Amino acid sequence: MDLQVISRDGEPEYAVLPWAQYQALLKAAGLSGKRGAQPASEP
């Protein structure tokens, strides 16, 4: 898996991976990745 971890202050903050691998992870988790490419809202 091609994964890039972006850190801030020495702590991991984001993980970036190719779209196809993200879709495969969603499928493996039993989630549909076909809901659109809208970013998640902030909590």
Jmol script that loads the backbone (N, CA, C; Angstrom):
load data "model"
ATOM      1  N   MET A   1       0.860  -1.173   0.000  1.00  0.00           N
ATOM      2  CA  MET A   1       0.000   0.000   0.000  1.00  0.00           C
ATOM      3  C   MET A   1       0.901   1.230   0.000  1.00  0.00           C
ATOM      4  N   ASP A   2       0.607   2.150  -0.896  1.00  0.00           N
ATOM      5  CA  ASP A   2       1.345   3.412  -0.977  1.00  0.00           C
ATOM      6  C   ASP A   2       0.690   4.402  -0.027  1.00  0.00           C
ATOM      7  N   LEU A   3       1.335   4.673   1.079  1.00  0.00           N
ATOM      8  CA  LEU A   3       0.763   5.519   2.113  1.00  0.00           C
ATOM      9  C   LEU A   3       1.764   6.588   2.505  1.00  0.00           C
ATOM     10  N   GLN A   4       1.281   7.811   2.622  1.00  0.00           N
ATOM     11  CA  GLN A   4       2.124   8.915   3.087  1.00  0.00           C
ATOM     12  C   GLN A   4       1.507   9.448   4.371  1.00  0.00           C
ATOM     13  N   VAL A   5       2.313   9.568   5.413  1.00  0.00           N
ATOM     14  CA  VAL A   5       1.852  10.110   6.685  1.00  0.00           C
ATOM     15  C   VAL A   5       2.420  11.518   6.828  1.00  0.00           C
ATOM     16  N   ILE A   6       1.548  12.462   7.096  1.00  0.00           N
ATOM     17  CA  ILE A   6       1.945  13.853   7.293  1.00  0.00           C
ATOM     18  C   ILE A   6       1.871  14.144   8.786  1.00  0.00           C
ATOM     19  N   SER A   7       2.974  14.612   9.320  1.00  0.00           N
ATOM     20  CA  SER A   7       3.064  14.860  10.762  1.00  0.00           C
ATOM     21  C   SER A   7       3.113  16.346  11.068  1.00  0.00           C
ATOM     22  N   ARG A   8       2.668  16.677  12.267  1.00  0.00           N
ATOM     23  CA  ARG A   8       2.791  18.033  12.803  1.00  0.00           C
ATOM     24  C   ARG A   8       3.283  17.895  14.233  1.00  0.00           C
ATOM     25  N   ASP A   9       4.303  18.638  14.563  1.00  0.00           N
ATOM     26  CA  ASP A   9       4.901  18.597  15.900  1.00  0.00           C
ATOM     27  C   ASP A   9       5.292  17.174  16.299  1.00  0.00           C
ATOM     28  N   GLY A  10       5.773  16.408  15.326  1.00  0.00           N
ATOM     29  CA  GLY A  10       6.240  15.058  15.602  1.00  0.00           C
ATOM     30  C   GLY A  10       5.154  14.014  15.759  1.00  0.00           C
ATOM     31  N   GLU A  11       3.891  14.390  15.577  1.00  0.00           N
ATOM     32  CA  GLU A  11       2.773  13.460  15.716  1.00  0.00           C
ATOM     33  C   GLU A  11       2.067  13.305  14.374  1.00  0.00           C
ATOM     34  N   PRO A  12       1.655  12.084  14.003  1.00  0.00           N
ATOM     35  CA  PRO A  12       0.928  11.904  12.749  1.00  0.00           C
ATOM     36  C   PRO A  12      -0.399  12.659  12.779  1.00  0.00           C
ATOM     37  N   GLU A  13      -0.683  13.381  11.693  1.00  0.00           N
ATOM     38  CA  GLU A  13      -1.914  14.157  11.630  1.00  0.00           C
ATOM     39  C   GLU A  13      -2.813  13.719  10.476  1.00  0.00           C
ATOM     40  N   TYR A  14      -2.216  13.376   9.350  1.00  0.00           N
ATOM     41  CA  TYR A  14      -2.975  12.953   8.172  1.00  0.00           C
ATOM     42  C   TYR A  14      -2.327  11.725   7.562  1.00  0.00           C
ATOM     43  N   ALA A  15      -3.131  10.927   6.877  1.00  0.00           N
ATOM     44  CA  ALA A  15      -2.625   9.833   6.059  1.00  0.00           C
ATOM     45  C   ALA A  15      -3.186  10.030   4.656  1.00  0.00           C
ATOM     46  N   VAL A  16      -2.318   9.903   3.659  1.00  0.00           N
ATOM     47  CA  VAL A  16      -2.704  10.112   2.273  1.00  0.00           C
ATOM     48  C   VAL A  16      -2.412   8.829   1.508  1.00  0.00           C
ATOM     49  N   LEU A  17      -3.394   8.356   0.734  1.00  0.00           N
ATOM     50  CA  LEU A  17      -3.196   7.172  -0.077  1.00  0.00           C
ATOM     51  C   LEU A  17      -3.927   7.339  -1.400  1.00  0.00           C
ATOM     52  N   PRO A  18      -3.539   6.580  -2.416  1.00  0.00           N
ATOM     53  CA  PRO A  18      -4.199   6.691  -3.712  1.00  0.00           C
ATOM     54  C   PRO A  18      -5.692   6.362  -3.618  1.00  0.00           C
ATOM     55  N   TRP A  19      -6.476   7.015  -4.466  1.00  0.00           N
ATOM     56  CA  TRP A  19      -7.930   6.873  -4.449  1.00  0.00           C
ATOM     57  C   TRP A  19      -8.367   5.418  -4.592  1.00  0.00           C
ATOM     58  N   ALA A  20      -7.746   4.679  -5.495  1.00  0.00           N
ATOM     59  CA  ALA A  20      -8.133   3.280  -5.710  1.00  0.00           C
ATOM     60  C   ALA A  20      -7.914   2.453  -4.441  1.00  0.00           C
ATOM     61  N   GLN A  21      -6.844   2.711  -3.720  1.00  0.00           N
ATOM     62  CA  GLN A  21      -6.596   1.987  -2.479  1.00  0.00           C
ATOM     63  C   GLN A  21      -7.591   2.396  -1.399  1.00  0.00           C
ATOM     64  N   TYR A  22      -7.969   3.667  -1.379  1.00  0.00           N
ATOM     65  CA  TYR A  22      -8.993   4.137  -0.439  1.00  0.00           C
ATOM     66  C   TYR A  22     -10.317   3.425  -0.709  1.00  0.00           C
ATOM     67  N   GLN A  23     -10.689   3.332  -1.997  1.00  0.00           N
ATOM     68  CA  GLN A  23     -11.928   2.650  -2.364  1.00  0.00           C
ATOM     69  C   GLN A  23     -11.881   1.177  -1.955  1.00  0.00           C
ATOM     70  N   ALA A  24     -10.719   0.535  -2.128  1.00  0.00           N
ATOM     71  CA  ALA A  24     -10.570  -0.862  -1.732  1.00  0.00           C
ATOM     72  C   ALA A  24     -10.725  -1.023  -0.218  1.00  0.00           C
ATOM     73  N   LEU A  25     -10.200  -0.082   0.552  1.00  0.00           N
ATOM     74  CA  LEU A  25     -10.365  -0.132   2.009  1.00  0.00           C
ATOM     75  C   LEU A  25     -11.827   0.018   2.406  1.00  0.00           C
ATOM     76  N   LEU A  26     -12.540   0.934   1.745  1.00  0.00           N
ATOM     77  CA  LEU A  26     -13.964   1.096   2.027  1.00  0.00           C
ATOM     78  C   LEU A  26     -14.731  -0.184   1.716  1.00  0.00           C
ATOM     79  N   LYS A  27     -14.417  -0.790   0.584  1.00  0.00           N
ATOM     80  CA  LYS A  27     -15.086  -2.030   0.192  1.00  0.00           C
ATOM     81  C   LYS A  27     -14.801  -3.135   1.205  1.00  0.00           C
ATOM     82  N   ALA A  28     -13.541  -3.256   1.641  1.00  0.00           N
ATOM     83  CA  ALA A  28     -13.170  -4.275   2.620  1.00  0.00           C
ATOM     84  C   ALA A  28     -13.870  -4.047   3.955  1.00  0.00           C
ATOM     85  N   ALA A  29     -14.159  -2.787   4.267  1.00  0.00           N
ATOM     86  CA  ALA A  29     -14.847  -2.455   5.515  1.00  0.00           C
ATOM     87  C   ALA A  29     -16.359  -2.596   5.385  1.00  0.00           C
ATOM     88  N   GLY A  30     -16.826  -2.923   4.173  1.00  0.00           N
ATOM     89  CA  GLY A  30     -18.254  -3.097   3.966  1.00  0.00           C
ATOM     90  C   GLY A  30     -18.984  -1.805   3.699  1.00  0.00           C
ATOM     91  N   LEU A  31     -18.253  -0.762   3.327  1.00  0.00           N
ATOM     92  CA  LEU A  31     -18.854   0.532   3.028  1.00  0.00           C
ATOM     93  C   LEU A  31     -18.791   0.780   1.537  1.00  0.00           C
ATOM     94  N   SER A  32     -19.807   1.421   1.008  1.00  0.00           N
ATOM     95  CA  SER A  32     -19.799   1.777  -0.407  1.00  0.00           C
ATOM     96  C   SER A  32     -19.001   3.045  -0.591  1.00  0.00           C
ATOM     97  N   GLY A  33     -18.091   3.058  -1.528  1.00  0.00           N
ATOM     98  CA  GLY A  33     -17.304   4.245  -1.812  1.00  0.00           C
ATOM     99  C   GLY A  33     -17.901   5.069  -2.929  1.00  0.00           C
ATOM    100  N   LYS A  34     -19.137   4.821  -3.293  1.00  0.00           N
ATOM    101  CA  LYS A  34     -19.748   5.466  -4.452  1.00  0.00           C
ATOM    102  C   LYS A  34     -20.695   6.598  -4.073  1.00  0.00           C
ATOM    103  N   ARG A  35     -20.541   7.179  -2.895  1.00  0.00           N
ATOM    104  CA  ARG A  35     -21.442   8.243  -2.451  1.00  0.00           C
ATOM    105  C   ARG A  35     -21.016   9.606  -2.949  1.00  0.00           C
ATOM    106  N   GLY A  36     -19.936   9.698  -3.676  1.00  0.00           N
ATOM    107  CA  GLY A  36     -19.456  10.984  -4.162  1.00  0.00           C
ATOM    108  C   GLY A  36     -18.134  11.324  -3.524  1.00  0.00           C
ATOM    109  N   ALA A  37     -17.530  12.353  -4.030  1.00  0.00           N
ATOM    110  CA  ALA A  37     -16.200  12.740  -3.556  1.00  0.00           C
ATOM    111  C   ALA A  37     -16.266  14.002  -2.719  1.00  0.00           C
ATOM    112  N   GLN A  38     -17.244  14.093  -1.847  1.00  0.00           N
ATOM    113  CA  GLN A  38     -17.368  15.259  -0.988  1.00  0.00           C
ATOM    114  C   GLN A  38     -16.545  15.044   0.273  1.00  0.00           C
ATOM    115  N   PRO A  39     -15.829  16.067   0.709  1.00  0.00           N
ATOM    116  CA  PRO A  39     -15.037  15.923   1.935  1.00  0.00           C
ATOM    117  C   PRO A  39     -15.934  15.761   3.159  1.00  0.00           C
ATOM    118  N   ALA A  40     -15.422  15.070   4.140  1.00  0.00           N
ATOM    119  CA  ALA A  40     -16.156  14.904   5.392  1.00  0.00           C
ATOM    120  C   ALA A  40     -16.236  16.242   6.115  1.00  0.00           C
ATOM    121  N   SER A  41     -17.329  16.451   6.830  1.00  0.00           N
ATOM    122  CA  SER A  41     -17.476  17.699   7.578  1.00  0.00           C
ATOM    123  C   SER A  41     -16.645  17.637   8.850  1.00  0.00           C
ATOM    124  N   GLU A  42     -16.241  18.789   9.312  1.00  0.00           N
ATOM    125  CA  GLU A  42     -15.462  18.876  10.547  1.00  0.00           C
ATOM    126  C   GLU A  42     -16.375  18.612  11.740  1.00  0.00           C
ATOM    127  N   PRO A  43     -15.890  17.904  12.755  1.00  0.00           N
ATOM    128  CA  PRO A  43     -16.726  17.655  13.953  1.00  0.00           C
ATOM    129  C   PRO A  43     -16.918  18.900  14.780  1.00  0.00           C
TER     130      PRO A  43
END
end "model"
wireframe off; spacefill off
backbone 0.3
color backbone group
